[in-house]
Amino acid sequence: GLYAELLRNRAFDDGIIPEGCKYDSVHKLITSATGWVSSFDSYEGEGIAAWEGCRGAEIRLINEGTLNKNRKRALEVKFNGGTITNDGFMGIPVEQGKQYRFYMFAKTLCASEVTVKLCSTEGINYGEHTFGISGGYTKYECIITSNATDYNARLALYSDSSEIVTIGFTSLFPVDIFKGREYGLRKSLVERLLKLNPAFLRFPGGCIVEGFSKETAYRFEDSIGPVWERKPHWLLWSYMTTNGLGYHEYLQFCEDTGIDAMYVFNCGMTCQARGPEYFDETLIEEFYQDAVHAILYATAPADTEWGKKRADNGHPEPFTVLKYLEI
């Protein structure tokens, strides 16, 4: 909940079966190569998690013509004068007078108008904005001010066009977030966290680093750069992450709050409680280099390879908060 994203399945990939796993449609479970079993209730062959077409709108997932190589799915929409909705994480909380920043990457062969709005489950409009969509993938962004308070609201997209619009990535954030950093952290939870007076903050955690398979083990390089270009992965607690709260944001938060950073990296195995796999020497070397690159990203000057990547992401000077490493 610290990361302030309000849309669930914003990249349309929640229903992808993790690489190397098998899906049991009867019990809605996935099983890893080593036999670890996890719930999997969002399989894309049985619906599109969080998204729904209403009043004639048709939606389907596609795996070609996506936004970029790390986006494995896009949402193809034929509005037909209807609406598609996203119900967020058990509802989207909006408050009267508060502003919310929405963006999406979309494309269409024929120009279309698409309206985005915040609304109730019955469709009562709390605020909207209309985009003119045309051409290849373009980022469309707006700020909507809600005229009501509703903790079970929806995001809706509407068009009276029958043309196909393809959406590659979506996002909805409160404008009022910690330090005013766009696409950052929920202010109320940060304030509660800081009341604990933490000396250090550990990231991203042991189980996340290990993963339940070699493919789902955490790599630092997947969590930097524009969020819509970051590689997602399936976490051990049965949900997909788009890595929006990544390594750079973690370091920035520690810098903003004066907390020392503890970075956790993988020593060459998956989670020991979930049917462990042990990496061979080649893969261990890959993860070792990933850890080295993470340290350099934080600490190297801007005229070096990894320091330049940090500078390109908005922080020219080295981060001085990285104090601890956990293996």
Contacts in CASP RR format, 6 or more apart in sequence:
PFRMAT RR
TARGET T0000
AUTHOR 0000-0000-0000
METHOD contacts of the structure
MODEL  1
GLYAELLRNRAFDDGIIPEGCKYDSVHKLITSATGWVSSFDSYEGEGIAA
WEGCRGAEIRLINEGTLNKNRKRALEVKFNGGTITNDGFMGIPVEQGKQY
RFYMFAKTLCASEVTVKLCSTEGINYGEHTFGISGGYTKYECIITSNATD
YNARLALYSDSSEIVTIGFTSLFPVDIFKGREYGLRKSLVERLLKLNPAF
LRFPGGCIVEGFSKETAYRFEDSIGPVWERKPHWLLWSYMTTNGLGYHEY
LQFCEDTGIDAMYVFNCGMTCQARGPEYFDETLIEEFYQDAVHAILYATA
PADTEWGKKRADNGHPEPFTVLKYLEI
1 186 0 8 1.000
1 189 0 8 1.000
2 185 0 8 1.000
2 186 0 8 1.000
2 189 0 8 1.000
2 190 0 8 1.000
2 193 0 8 1.000
2 245 0 8 1.000
3 184 0 8 1.000
3 185 0 8 1.000
3 186 0 8 1.000
3 244 0 8 1.000
3 245 0 8 1.000
4 173 0 8 1.000
4 174 0 8 1.000
4 177 0 8 1.000
4 183 0 8 1.000
4 184 0 8 1.000
4 185 0 8 1.000
4 186 0 8 1.000
5 171 0 8 1.000
5 172 0 8 1.000
5 173 0 8 1.000
5 183 0 8 1.000
5 244 0 8 1.000
6 88 0 8 1.000
6 89 0 8 1.000
6 92 0 8 1.000
6 93 0 8 1.000
6 100 0 8 1.000
6 155 0 8 1.000
6 172 0 8 1.000
6 173 0 8 1.000
6 174 0 8 1.000
7 50 0 8 1.000
7 86 0 8 1.000
7 88 0 8 1.000
7 92 0 8 1.000
7 155 0 8 1.000
7 170 0 8 1.000
7 171 0 8 1.000
7 172 0 8 1.000
8 14 0 8 1.000
8 49 0 8 1.000
8 50 0 8 1.000
8 86 0 8 1.000
8 87 0 8 1.000
8 88 0 8 1.000
8 89 0 8 1.000
9 15 0 8 1.000
9 42 0 8 1.000
9 48 0 8 1.000
9 49 0 8 1.000
9 50 0 8 1.000
9 51 0 8 1.000
9 86 0 8 1.000
9 240 0 8 1.000
10 86 0 8 1.000
10 169 0 8 1.000
10 170 0 8 1.000
10 171 0 8 1.000
10 172 0 8 1.000
10 242 0 8 1.000
11 71 0 8 1.000
11 73 0 8 1.000
11 168 0 8 1.000
11 169 0 8 1.000
11 170 0 8 1.000
11 228 0 8 1.000
11 232 0 8 1.000
11 240 0 8 1.000
11 242 0 8 1.000
12 48 0 8 1.000
12 51 0 8 1.000
12 61 0 8 1.000
12 71 0 8 1.000
12 73 0 8 1.000
12 74 0 8 1.000
12 75 0 8 1.000
12 167 0 8 1.000
12 168 0 8 1.000
13 71 0 8 1.000
13 72 0 8 1.000
13 73 0 8 1.000
13 232 0 8 1.000
13 240 0 8 1.000
13 242 0 8 1.000
14 42 0 8 1.000
14 44 0 8 1.000
14 49 0 8 1.000
14 50 0 8 1.000
14 239 0 8 1.000
14 240 0 8 1.000
15 40 0 8 1.000
15 42 0 8 1.000
15 43 0 8 1.000
15 44 0 8 1.000
15 45 0 8 1.000
15 49 0 8 1.000
15 240 0 8 1.000
16 44 0 8 1.000
16 72 0 8 1.000
16 73 0 8 1.000
16 234 0 8 1.000
16 240 0 8 1.000
17 23 0 8 1.000
17 30 0 8 1.000
17 40 0 8 1.000
17 43 0 8 1.000
18 30 0 8 1.000
18 32 0 8 1.000
18 213 0 8 1.000
18 215 0 8 1.000
18 216 0 8 1.000
18 233 0 8 1.000
18 234 0 8 1.000
19 213 0 8 1.000
19 215 0 8 1.000
19 216 0 8 1.000
20 32 0 8 1.000
20 33 0 8 1.000
20 213 0 8 1.000
20 215 0 8 1.000
21 30 0 8 1.000
21 31 0 8 1.000
21 32 0 8 1.000
21 33 0 8 1.000
21 213 0 8 1.000
22 30 0 8 1.000
22 31 0 8 1.000
23 29 0 8 1.000
23 30 0 8 1.000
23 40 0 8 1.000
23 43 0 8 1.000
24 30 0 8 1.000
24 31 0 8 1.000
25 43 0 8 1.000
25 46 0 8 1.000
28 39 0 8 1.000
28 40 0 8 1.000
28 41 0 8 1.000
28 43 0 8 1.000
29 37 0 8 1.000
29 38 0 8 1.000
29 39 0 8 1.000
29 40 0 8 1.000
30 37 0 8 1.000
30 38 0 8 1.000
30 40 0 8 1.000
31 37 0 8 1.000
32 38 0 8 1.000
32 212 0 8 1.000
32 213 0 8 1.000
32 274 0 8 1.000
32 275 0 8 1.000
33 213 0 8 1.000
33 277 0 8 1.000
34 213 0 8 1.000
34 270 0 8 1.000
34 274 0 8 1.000
34 275 0 8 1.000
34 276 0 8 1.000
34 277 0 8 1.000
35 275 0 8 1.000
36 212 0 8 1.000
36 271 0 8 1.000
36 274 0 8 1.000
36 275 0 8 1.000
38 212 0 8 1.000
38 236 0 8 1.000
38 238 0 8 1.000
39 238 0 8 1.000
40 238 0 8 1.000
41 238 0 8 1.000
42 49 0 8 1.000
44 61 0 8 1.000
44 73 0 8 1.000
48 59 0 8 1.000
48 61 0 8 1.000
48 75 0 8 1.000
50 86 0 8 1.000
50 87 0 8 1.000
50 88 0 8 1.000
51 59 0 8 1.000
51 75 0 8 1.000
51 84 0 8 1.000
51 85 0 8 1.000
51 86 0 8 1.000
52 59 0 8 1.000
52 84 0 8 1.000
52 85 0 8 1.000
52 87 0 8 1.000
53 59 0 8 1.000
53 82 0 8 1.000
53 83 0 8 1.000
53 84 0 8 1.000
53 85 0 8 1.000
54 82 0 8 1.000
54 83 0 8 1.000
54 84 0 8 1.000
54 85 0 8 1.000
55 81 0 8 1.000
55 82 0 8 1.000
55 83 0 8 1.000
56 80 0 8 1.000
56 81 0 8 1.000
56 82 0 8 1.000
57 77 0 8 1.000
57 78 0 8 1.000
57 79 0 8 1.000
57 80 0 8 1.000
57 81 0 8 1.000
57 82 0 8 1.000
57 83 0 8 1.000
57 84 0 8 1.000
58 77 0 8 1.000
58 78 0 8 1.000
58 80 0 8 1.000
59 75 0 8 1.000
59 76 0 8 1.000
59 77 0 8 1.000
59 78 0 8 1.000
59 84 0 8 1.000
60 75 0 8 1.000
60 76 0 8 1.000
61 73 0 8 1.000
61 74 0 8 1.000
61 75 0 8 1.000
61 76 0 8 1.000
62 73 0 8 1.000
62 74 0 8 1.000
62 75 0 8 1.000
62 76 0 8 1.000
62 166 0 8 1.000
63 72 0 8 1.000
63 73 0 8 1.000
63 74 0 8 1.000
65 74 0 8 1.000
65 166 0 8 1.000
66 72 0 8 1.000
66 73 0 8 1.000
66 74 0 8 1.000
66 168 0 8 1.000
67 74 0 8 1.000
67 105 0 8 1.000
67 137 0 8 1.000
67 168 0 8 1.000
67 169 0 8 1.000
67 228 0 8 1.000
68 228 0 8 1.000
68 229 0 8 1.000
70 229 0 8 1.000
70 230 0 8 1.000
70 231 0 8 1.000
70 232 0 8 1.000
71 168 0 8 1.000
71 169 0 8 1.000
71 228 0 8 1.000
72 232 0 8 1.000
74 166 0 8 1.000
74 167 0 8 1.000
74 168 0 8 1.000
75 84 0 8 1.000
75 166 0 8 1.000
75 167 0 8 1.000
75 168 0 8 1.000
76 164 0 8 1.000
76 165 0 8 1.000
76 166 0 8 1.000
77 84 0 8 1.000
77 157 0 8 1.000
77 164 0 8 1.000
77 165 0 8 1.000
77 166 0 8 1.000
77 167 0 8 1.000
78 162 0 8 1.000
78 163 0 8 1.000
78 164 0 8 1.000
78 165 0 8 1.000
79 112 0 8 1.000
79 114 0 8 1.000
79 157 0 8 1.000
79 158 0 8 1.000
79 159 0 8 1.000
79 160 0 8 1.000
79 161 0 8 1.000
79 162 0 8 1.000
79 165 0 8 1.000
80 162 0 8 1.000
81 158 0 8 1.000
81 159 0 8 1.000
81 160 0 8 1.000
81 161 0 8 1.000
81 162 0 8 1.000
82 158 0 8 1.000
82 159 0 8 1.000
82 160 0 8 1.000
83 156 0 8 1.000
83 157 0 8 1.000
83 158 0 8 1.000
84 156 0 8 1.000
84 157 0 8 1.000
85 154 0 8 1.000
85 155 0 8 1.000
85 156 0 8 1.000
85 157 0 8 1.000
86 92 0 8 1.000
86 154 0 8 1.000
86 155 0 8 1.000
86 156 0 8 1.000
86 170 0 8 1.000
87 154 0 8 1.000
88 154 0 8 1.000
88 155 0 8 1.000
90 152 0 8 1.000
91 151 0 8 1.000
91 152 0 8 1.000
91 153 0 8 1.000
91 154 0 8 1.000
92 118 0 8 1.000
92 152 0 8 1.000
92 153 0 8 1.000
92 154 0 8 1.000
92 155 0 8 1.000
92 172 0 8 1.000
93 150 0 8 1.000
93 151 0 8 1.000
93 152 0 8 1.000
93 153 0 8 1.000
94 100 0 8 1.000
94 118 0 8 1.000
94 126 0 8 1.000
94 146 0 8 1.000
94 148 0 8 1.000
94 149 0 8 1.000
94 150 0 8 1.000
94 151 0 8 1.000
94 153 0 8 1.000
95 146 0 8 1.000
95 149 0 8 1.000
96 146 0 8 1.000
96 147 0 8 1.000
96 148 0 8 1.000
96 149 0 8 1.000
97 145 0 8 1.000
97 146 0 8 1.000
97 147 0 8 1.000
98 145 0 8 1.000
98 146 0 8 1.000
98 174 0 8 1.000
98 175 0 8 1.000
98 176 0 8 1.000
99 143 0 8 1.000
99 144 0 8 1.000
99 145 0 8 1.000
99 146 0 8 1.000
99 174 0 8 1.000
99 175 0 8 1.000
99 176 0 8 1.000
100 118 0 8 1.000
100 143 0 8 1.000
100 144 0 8 1.000
100 145 0 8 1.000
100 146 0 8 1.000
100 172 0 8 1.000
100 173 0 8 1.000
100 174 0 8 1.000
100 175 0 8 1.000
101 141 0 8 1.000
101 142 0 8 1.000
101 143 0 8 1.000
101 171 0 8 1.000
101 172 0 8 1.000
101 173 0 8 1.000
101 174 0 8 1.000
101 175 0 8 1.000
101 182 0 8 1.000
101 183 0 8 1.000
102 116 0 8 1.000
102 129 0 8 1.000
102 141 0 8 1.000
102 142 0 8 1.000
102 143 0 8 1.000
102 144 0 8 1.000
102 155 0 8 1.000
102 170 0 8 1.000
102 171 0 8 1.000
102 172 0 8 1.000
103 139 0 8 1.000
103 140 0 8 1.000
103 141 0 8 1.000
103 142 0 8 1.000
103 170 0 8 1.000
103 171 0 8 1.000
104 116 0 8 1.000
104 139 0 8 1.000
104 140 0 8 1.000
104 167 0 8 1.000
104 168 0 8 1.000
104 169 0 8 1.000
104 170 0 8 1.000
104 171 0 8 1.000
105 137 0 8 1.000
105 138 0 8 1.000
105 139 0 8 1.000
105 140 0 8 1.000
105 167 0 8 1.000
105 168 0 8 1.000
105 169 0 8 1.000
105 170 0 8 1.000
105 228 0 8 1.000
106 114 0 8 1.000
106 131 0 8 1.000
106 133 0 8 1.000
106 137 0 8 1.000
106 138 0 8 1.000
106 140 0 8 1.000
106 165 0 8 1.000
106 166 0 8 1.000
106 167 0 8 1.000
106 168 0 8 1.000
107 133 0 8 1.000
107 135 0 8 1.000
107 136 0 8 1.000
107 137 0 8 1.000
107 138 0 8 1.000
107 165 0 8 1.000
107 166 0 8 1.000
107 168 0 8 1.000
108 133 0 8 1.000
108 134 0 8 1.000
108 135 0 8 1.000
108 136 0 8 1.000
108 163 0 8 1.000
108 164 0 8 1.000
108 165 0 8 1.000
108 166 0 8 1.000
109 135 0 8 1.000
109 163 0 8 1.000
109 164 0 8 1.000
110 134 0 8 1.000
110 161 0 8 1.000
110 163 0 8 1.000
111 132 0 8 1.000
111 133 0 8 1.000
111 134 0 8 1.000
111 135 0 8 1.000
111 163 0 8 1.000
112 132 0 8 1.000
112 133 0 8 1.000
112 134 0 8 1.000
112 159 0 8 1.000
112 161 0 8 1.000
112 163 0 8 1.000
112 165 0 8 1.000
113 130 0 8 1.000
113 131 0 8 1.000
113 132 0 8 1.000
113 133 0 8 1.000
113 159 0 8 1.000
113 160 0 8 1.000
113 161 0 8 1.000
114 130 0 8 1.000
114 131 0 8 1.000
114 132 0 8 1.000
114 133 0 8 1.000
114 157 0 8 1.000
114 158 0 8 1.000
114 159 0 8 1.000
114 161 0 8 1.000
114 165 0 8 1.000
115 128 0 8 1.000
115 129 0 8 1.000
115 130 0 8 1.000
115 131 0 8 1.000
115 157 0 8 1.000
115 158 0 8 1.000
115 159 0 8 1.000
116 128 0 8 1.000
116 129 0 8 1.000
116 130 0 8 1.000
116 131 0 8 1.000
116 142 0 8 1.000
116 144 0 8 1.000
116 155 0 8 1.000
116 156 0 8 1.000
116 157 0 8 1.000
117 125 0 8 1.000
117 126 0 8 1.000
117 127 0 8 1.000
117 128 0 8 1.000
117 129 0 8 1.000
117 144 0 8 1.000
117 155 0 8 1.000
117 156 0 8 1.000
117 158 0 8 1.000
118 125 0 8 1.000
118 126 0 8 1.000
118 127 0 8 1.000
118 128 0 8 1.000
118 144 0 8 1.000
118 146 0 8 1.000
118 153 0 8 1.000
118 154 0 8 1.000
118 155 0 8 1.000
118 156 0 8 1.000
119 125 0 8 1.000
119 126 0 8 1.000
119 127 0 8 1.000
119 153 0 8 1.000
119 154 0 8 1.000
119 156 0 8 1.000
120 126 0 8 1.000
120 148 0 8 1.000
120 150 0 8 1.000
120 152 0 8 1.000
120 153 0 8 1.000
120 154 0 8 1.000
121 152 0 8 1.000
121 153 0 8 1.000
121 154 0 8 1.000
123 154 0 8 1.000
123 156 0 8 1.000
124 148 0 8 1.000
126 144 0 8 1.000
126 146 0 8 1.000
126 147 0 8 1.000
126 148 0 8 1.000
126 150 0 8 1.000
126 153 0 8 1.000
127 144 0 8 1.000
127 145 0 8 1.000
127 146 0 8 1.000
127 147 0 8 1.000
128 144 0 8 1.000
129 142 0 8 1.000
129 143 0 8 1.000
129 144 0 8 1.000
131 140 0 8 1.000
131 142 0 8 1.000
132 140 0 8 1.000
133 140 0 8 1.000
133 165 0 8 1.000
137 168 0 8 1.000
143 175 0 8 1.000
146 153 0 8 1.000
155 172 0 8 1.000
157 167 0 8 1.000
159 165 0 8 1.000
168 228 0 8 1.000
169 228 0 8 1.000
171 183 0 8 1.000
171 227 0 8 1.000
173 182 0 8 1.000
173 183 0 8 1.000
173 184 0 8 1.000
174 186 0 8 1.000
176 187 0 8 1.000
177 184 0 8 1.000
177 185 0 8 1.000
177 186 0 8 1.000
177 187 0 8 1.000
178 184 0 8 1.000
178 185 0 8 1.000
178 186 0 8 1.000
178 187 0 8 1.000
178 190 0 8 1.000
178 253 0 8 1.000
178 256 0 8 1.000
179 256 0 8 1.000
181 252 0 8 1.000
181 256 0 8 1.000
183 227 0 8 1.000
183 244 0 8 1.000
184 245 0 8 1.000
184 249 0 8 1.000
185 245 0 8 1.000
185 249 0 8 1.000
185 253 0 8 1.000
190 253 0 8 1.000
190 257 0 8 1.000
194 257 0 8 1.000
198 259 0 8 1.000
199 259 0 8 1.000
199 260 0 8 1.000
200 259 0 8 1.000
200 260 0 8 1.000
200 261 0 8 1.000
200 262 0 8 1.000
200 323 0 8 1.000
200 324 0 8 1.000
201 250 0 8 1.000
201 253 0 8 1.000
201 254 0 8 1.000
201 259 0 8 1.000
201 260 0 8 1.000
201 261 0 8 1.000
201 262 0 8 1.000
202 262 0 8 1.000
202 264 0 8 1.000
202 326 0 8 1.000
203 247 0 8 1.000
203 250 0 8 1.000
203 261 0 8 1.000
203 262 0 8 1.000
203 263 0 8 1.000
203 264 0 8 1.000
204 218 0 8 1.000
204 223 0 8 1.000
204 246 0 8 1.000
204 247 0 8 1.000
204 250 0 8 1.000
204 264 0 8 1.000
205 264 0 8 1.000
206 264 0 8 1.000
206 326 0 8 1.000
207 236 0 8 1.000
207 271 0 8 1.000
208 218 0 8 1.000
208 235 0 8 1.000
208 236 0 8 1.000
209 217 0 8 1.000
209 218 0 8 1.000
209 264 0 8 1.000
209 265 0 8 1.000
209 266 0 8 1.000
210 217 0 8 1.000
210 218 0 8 1.000
210 266 0 8 1.000
210 269 0 8 1.000
210 270 0 8 1.000
210 271 0 8 1.000
210 272 0 8 1.000
211 217 0 8 1.000
211 218 0 8 1.000
211 235 0 8 1.000
211 236 0 8 1.000
211 270 0 8 1.000
211 271 0 8 1.000
211 274 0 8 1.000
212 236 0 8 1.000
212 270 0 8 1.000
212 271 0 8 1.000
212 274 0 8 1.000
212 275 0 8 1.000
213 270 0 8 1.000
213 277 0 8 1.000
214 270 0 8 1.000
214 277 0 8 1.000
214 279 0 8 1.000
214 283 0 8 1.000
215 233 0 8 1.000
216 233 0 8 1.000
216 234 0 8 1.000
216 235 0 8 1.000
216 236 0 8 1.000
216 270 0 8 1.000
217 266 0 8 1.000
217 270 0 8 1.000
217 287 0 8 1.000
218 233 0 8 1.000
218 266 0 8 1.000
219 231 0 8 1.000
219 287 0 8 1.000
219 290 0 8 1.000
220 247 0 8 1.000
220 265 0 8 1.000
220 290 0 8 1.000
220 291 0 8 1.000
220 293 0 8 1.000
220 294 0 8 1.000
220 297 0 8 1.000
221 290 0 8 1.000
221 293 0 8 1.000
222 230 0 8 1.000
222 231 0 8 1.000
222 233 0 8 1.000
222 243 0 8 1.000
223 230 0 8 1.000
223 243 0 8 1.000
223 244 0 8 1.000
223 246 0 8 1.000
223 247 0 8 1.000
223 248 0 8 1.000
224 230 0 8 1.000
224 246 0 8 1.000
224 247 0 8 1.000
224 248 0 8 1.000
224 297 0 8 1.000
224 309 0 8 1.000
224 313 0 8 1.000
225 248 0 8 1.000
225 309 0 8 1.000
225 313 0 8 1.000
227 242 0 8 1.000
227 243 0 8 1.000
227 244 0 8 1.000
230 242 0 8 1.000
230 243 0 8 1.000
230 244 0 8 1.000
230 246 0 8 1.000
231 243 0 8 1.000
232 240 0 8 1.000
232 241 0 8 1.000
232 242 0 8 1.000
232 243 0 8 1.000
233 240 0 8 1.000
233 241 0 8 1.000
233 243 0 8 1.000
234 240 0 8 1.000
234 241 0 8 1.000
235 241 0 8 1.000
236 271 0 8 1.000
236 274 0 8 1.000
247 263 0 8 1.000
247 294 0 8 1.000
247 297 0 8 1.000
248 297 0 8 1.000
248 310 0 8 1.000
248 313 0 8 1.000
248 315 0 8 1.000
250 261 0 8 1.000
251 261 0 8 1.000
251 298 0 8 1.000
251 315 0 8 1.000
251 319 0 8 1.000
251 321 0 8 1.000
251 322 0 8 1.000
252 315 0 8 1.000
252 319 0 8 1.000
253 259 0 8 1.000
254 260 0 8 1.000
254 261 0 8 1.000
254 319 0 8 1.000
254 321 0 8 1.000
255 319 0 8 1.000
255 320 0 8 1.000
255 321 0 8 1.000
258 321 0 8 1.000
259 321 0 8 1.000
260 321 0 8 1.000
260 323 0 8 1.000
260 324 0 8 1.000
261 298 0 8 1.000
261 319 0 8 1.000
261 321 0 8 1.000
261 322 0 8 1.000
261 323 0 8 1.000
261 324 0 8 1.000
262 323 0 8 1.000
262 324 0 8 1.000
262 325 0 8 1.000
262 326 0 8 1.000
263 291 0 8 1.000
263 294 0 8 1.000
263 295 0 8 1.000
263 298 0 8 1.000
263 322 0 8 1.000
263 324 0 8 1.000
263 325 0 8 1.000
263 326 0 8 1.000
264 325 0 8 1.000
264 326 0 8 1.000
264 327 0 8 1.000
265 287 0 8 1.000
265 290 0 8 1.000
265 291 0 8 1.000
265 294 0 8 1.000
265 325 0 8 1.000
265 326 0 8 1.000
265 327 0 8 1.000
266 287 0 8 1.000
266 291 0 8 1.000
267 284 0 8 1.000
267 287 0 8 1.000
267 327 0 8 1.000
268 278 0 8 1.000
268 279 0 8 1.000
268 283 0 8 1.000
268 284 0 8 1.000
268 287 0 8 1.000
269 276 0 8 1.000
269 277 0 8 1.000
269 278 0 8 1.000
269 279 0 8 1.000
270 276 0 8 1.000
270 277 0 8 1.000
279 287 0 8 1.000
291 325 0 8 1.000
293 306 0 8 1.000
295 322 0 8 1.000
295 325 0 8 1.000
296 304 0 8 1.000
296 305 0 8 1.000
296 306 0 8 1.000
296 307 0 8 1.000
297 306 0 8 1.000
297 307 0 8 1.000
297 309 0 8 1.000
297 310 0 8 1.000
298 310 0 8 1.000
298 318 0 8 1.000
298 319 0 8 1.000
298 321 0 8 1.000
298 322 0 8 1.000
299 318 0 8 1.000
299 319 0 8 1.000
299 322 0 8 1.000
300 306 0 8 1.000
300 307 0 8 1.000
300 310 0 8 1.000
300 318 0 8 1.000
301 307 0 8 1.000
301 318 0 8 1.000
302 308 0 8 1.000
302 310 0 8 1.000
302 311 0 8 1.000
302 316 0 8 1.000
302 317 0 8 1.000
307 318 0 8 1.000
310 316 0 8 1.000
310 318 0 8 1.000
310 319 0 8 1.000
END
